[in-house]
Amino acid sequence: MQAKVGDKISIKGQHVGDHERVGIIREVHGTDGRPPYVVEWVDVPGEHTIWPGPDASVEHFEHHPA
């Protein structure tokens, strides 16, 4: 998995009834865009360091000049 600051990360729920976690990557600490990532979840205050598993996906943010 590779990501950049500003990318959106989603992690599927592990159990029936669990909701999908969605957040924005604020920092990338691994080499070449690899984890760990510091993420700001949309539903949980603060920033959290994560090592996402195979149930995670990254949607890359594309900056378009004005």
N, C-alpha and C positions, 0 to 999 in steps of 0.2 A: 504494500500500500504506500502510495506517495501522495503528499498534500502540500499545500502552500497556505500561508497566512491568508485568511479571508474565505477559504473554502468551507463548504457546508459538509458536515459529517452526520450520518444517520446510522443508528444502531437498532436493529430489530429487537422486539421484546423476546425474552427467553422463555416465558411461560404464557399459557393461555390467560388472556386478560391484561398482560403487560402491554404498555404503550411503547411506540417507537420513540427513541430519544433522538432529538435533533439539536445540533449546536453549530457554532461557528468556531473554526480553528483560529486561535489567537497567537499561538507560538508553535514552532516546530523545532524539536530538540534533537532529532535523529539526523543522520547524514543523508543527503539526497532526498529530502522530504519524507523520510521515514519516521515512525513513532520513536519516542513518545510525543504526544501533542498536548498542548494546553488548550482546553475547550471551554467556551462559555455556552452552557446549555440554555435553550430558550425557556425552559420551565424550572430551572434551579438557579438561584442567585450565585454569583461568584464564578471563579475560574477553577477548573479541575484538570489535573494531569491524568491522561489515559494512555493505555496501550491497547488499541482496538483489536478485536479478534476478527474471524472470518465472516461474522454476521454484520460487519460494518461496511458502509459504502461512502465514498467521497464524491461530492459534486463540485467540480472545479469552478471557481469564480474567475470570470474573464473581465478584466478592466478595459473599458472602451474609452479612449480619450474624448474629451468634450470638444 
